[in-house]
Amino acid sequence: ENGVRNALKRLKESGLLTDFTWNGKVQQWKPRAGGGRQLLRLTERGQTWAEMAFKVTALPCELDDMVQKHKGVEHAVGILEARDWLAAMGFEVDMEPDARLYDEADPWGARVEPDLTATFQGVLWPVEVQREVHERNGDKWRKAVELYGRLMLITLNDSACEKQVRLLQAEMRRLGWPTGEVIVCSLEALERGDGSWTVLKR
């Protein structure tokens, strides 16, 4: 860990890497309480060096568009983390899924727009990376299950996941909750790879 930290420090001092900033402030990834993780990007000099040294084409920083689209760094990084962990597990991930309308004849009407979709063995899951766990999201969860028959909710950490499960259990007892399946897990659990998934069905 110290070796990686020291190497990143030298690359920053050499002008090849720099901190990712948003609204003029250096950003970190903090999925749970405690210290944050650095968010770094290649500088223009770093892009040129990487292309020369490794014979690759340096791509634009994917966080630039993501933070604009999702209006914040925390949610954007959470979605990218979910994408990578799900892909590593064998899911086919779509980062730009089409919105699903309640009424195809009403293109401006109610819709579900998941953060991403993940397909495994022919089954497509709408995925919401839940940055803020709150009961006011209950209507959004219900609509997703109603239109897709299933939903995957991914929280940033284990503590939020436990709260999310309790809220969902209460929501699913309400009159009118559609038949379907909800999977809940956390980015922490995906990182550990311990299979800590909670499956809720009705």
Secondary structure as GFF3:
##gff-version 3
##sequence-region A 1 202
A	DSSP	alpha_helix	2	13	.	.	.	ID=ss1
A	DSSP	beta_strand	17	19	.	.	.	ID=ss2
A	DSSP	beta_strand	21	22	.	.	.	ID=ss3
A	DSSP	beta_strand	25	26	.	.	.	ID=ss4
A	DSSP	beta_strand	28	29	.	.	.	ID=ss5
A	DSSP	beta_strand	37	38	.	.	.	ID=ss6
A	DSSP	beta_strand	40	42	.	.	.	ID=ss7
A	DSSP	alpha_helix	44	54	.	.	.	ID=ss8
A	DSSP	alpha_helix	62	70	.	.	.	ID=ss9
A	DSSP	alpha_helix	73	88	.	.	.	ID=ss10
A	DSSP	beta_strand	92	94	.	.	.	ID=ss11
A	DSSP	beta_strand	100	101	.	.	.	ID=ss12
A	DSSP	beta_strand	111	112	.	.	.	ID=ss13
A	DSSP	beta_strand	116	120	.	.	.	ID=ss14
A	DSSP	beta_strand	123	130	.	.	.	ID=ss15
A	DSSP	three_ten_helix	135	137	.	.	.	ID=ss16
A	DSSP	alpha_helix	138	148	.	.	.	ID=ss17
A	DSSP	beta_strand	150	155	.	.	.	ID=ss18
A	DSSP	alpha_helix	158	172	.	.	.	ID=ss19
A	DSSP	beta_strand	181	186	.	.	.	ID=ss20
A	DSSP	alpha_helix	187	192	.	.	.	ID=ss21
A	DSSP	beta_strand	198	201	.	.	.	ID=ss22
###
